[in-house]
């Protein structure tokens, strides 16, 4: 199953997994060592498909059923930690990580020990402690090199690059990112490759190397899209297999119902009127059963299509669907010679909100900011979450002056939103970058780069303001749009 997943044959992998799960649940006639390995495989594949609740369930079953064996407990711990980390349930995870590393050291399994250390370092970076992540990864990098597992080396280097960038060590960040790309040749669409190209792009941009920044940005967009496409393919394969299993169950149930109908017909031949009446009742029952399951399956398909297009937290377009919709809108505007603008939004100091109030409050702040934006958008505008606290808006049939005015309205709405919500008195502001087709053309990539330039300009000038890139408009217009920091 793991080999099928590595070959991107996800539907086959999850089909075999569904059969394995049935055997694991029955449990009869299977050696405990095979059951242990089966639970690990199930946890790993479910985690890859984003089904972290199922992944945690099967990882925990190993310990609940007492299947953890000497020499393999390290692998069991790694599966449990990977599922918990992916689900975002980090409470108490540090002690599990420390315990898992200790077990792996005792079992002399440096590969999985470093796998757990990678999660520790990733947790450090997410909590704003990149120096700790750097120290941990550099200390254990020689062991990872001895193991020679390329995907792990790519992960180490990509995370090192991100940590170095956070600490301002641009040269070391570039070297680690290039090393991640080298080790990641086995999978050009892995998360580590996307991260590496993002750091290379940001580093080149910060150093003023526009040509390299453009080249790396294109590679980053390609790698990130490939990575998201692969995640979507895994999730789609999981849903497809679930629906196939449901359809097979429906078919079996229907056949059983039909057999029962035939048996009843044979047993009730002596009474024609009674037989006909029962036949009609049972037939209606079967049709109702089929209609019910058909409705359930169709509803699941529609729900999955929505999940594939919408951000799970805010309900607006996710990055992949935003990019697709934006490109289609820009093609339409090009053919009809219409105006269009792109606005990038980044919440100021959002990391401080997470660190001070927790991720639950941070999620509510994000949803509040999205609600504030939507009040000032038209039905034709395209609004999506690009990642973290960054959002994008495509404004068709909108001039630069109109886009700047709209962005200013949204900026004010976000800044004023805290005062209207007594249950969440956490003030937050946002910086805006605006790009127009008059300067950047109808190419989404160029619009993103120019809007990003305006966004960083707004950050440099004090945040909580709207900016375009340096030469996008006359100087007096730029001064007119500036907003004093709240």
Phi, psi and omega in degrees: 000319178298321180293322177296320178295318180295333178270010180064022176265068191289322181297317178297319181298314182286334174295314177294324180296321180298324176291320179296319181298321178299315179296319180295323180289325177289313172075352185280135174076012180246128179299147183299325180295322178289323177296319179300311180295324179296319178296322179296315180297316179299315179299318182295314183291321178295323177296320178299328181272004180080010178267071189290332179294315176294321180299316179295322181300311184287329176293320180288333179299330179301316183278326179295322181270005177065037184266349182298124185247155177301135179089349181233356181298326178302315179295320178299314180298320180298318180296317180295317181292320179299319180294316179296318181296316180295328181283346182081007178273083190265000180294122180078006184287335181298318180293323177296320179296314180298318179295317181297317179297318180298317179296317181296323178295317179297323180272004178056041179249083184291332181297309181284332174299316178290331175299319178289321179299327177299318177295322178299313181295321179295323176295320178299316181296316182295334180264010175082029178236062183296330180298320178295320179297317180299314181299317182293315183292317180294323180296323185256005180296319179302321178295321178295322177295322178294322178293326174070022180274106189303315180302322180290320177297322177296319178297313180303310184293321179296318179291323175299318179300315179296319181292317177299319180297320179297329181267004176082011180268079190295320182295314178295324177297317179296315181298316180293321180296317178296322177296322178297318178298319180298314181284345184263018181296342179290335182211102184288349183244026176283159179300324182296323179291317177301316179297317182299313180293327177296318180292320178298319178296312181296321180295314179296321179295317181295329180273000177082013179272086188296318182299311179295321180299316178297316181297314181291326179296320178297316178295323179296315180298319179295313181295318182293319178296318178298319179296315179293323177298320180294320177298317180295322179296319178295315180296320178295320178298318179299312181295321179299313180295320178300319180289324176297318178298317179296321179294319178296318178298319178297318180297317180295316179298320179296316178298320178297320177297318180295320177298319178297322178297315180297318179297319179294324178297317180294321182283343184247022179298334184290340181233094187298316183294318179295321179297315181297320180295315178295322180299316181296317180298313181293322179296318177296324177297316179297315180297320177296321178297315179296317180296321180298312181290326176298318177297317180298316181294317180296319179296323177295320179297315180295321179296319180293321177300321178293318180296326182289340183253338188251148173288130187296332183273310189263341180085356177271179182302141171279176186302314185296313182288328176298314181298314181298313182294321180296318180296320178295318180296319180293323176298318178297315180297322179296314183295325182261008178054046180259158177284157174198148178225154176241133178241126173255136182237134176226121180292132183283135174053036181294329179299326179294322178299314179298314183291326185276316187251349181098162184290331179297315177293321178301319178297320180293325177295318179299314181294324178295319179296320179297316179299321178296321179294316186297335180295340184247016181249149176272168180292338181272349180285147181253121187235125182213159176263120184272346180142135178060236181257021182252136182229159178227146178226128172258124183248095178287153179053048183221124177283172180297317181297319179295320180296320178295321178294318178296316179299321179294321177298316180294318179302315180294322180295319178295316182294328183271353188295325184298323183292340182267002183232095185294334183282351183215076184274059177246108182284142178213147177239175182217150174253147187234139171238132186239137175227149182233155180291340179297330179257318190262349183079189184266010179278119183300322182298316180292322177298319179296319181294315181291320177295322178296323177296317177296323179296314179293329176295319177298321178296315183295327184273008173120001178068174179056049180203168181250130180219153168250171179292162198307320186250025184278343182202168178299152185298323182293331179287321178300316181296328181289338183267345185301145181234131179292142182295133183285000000 
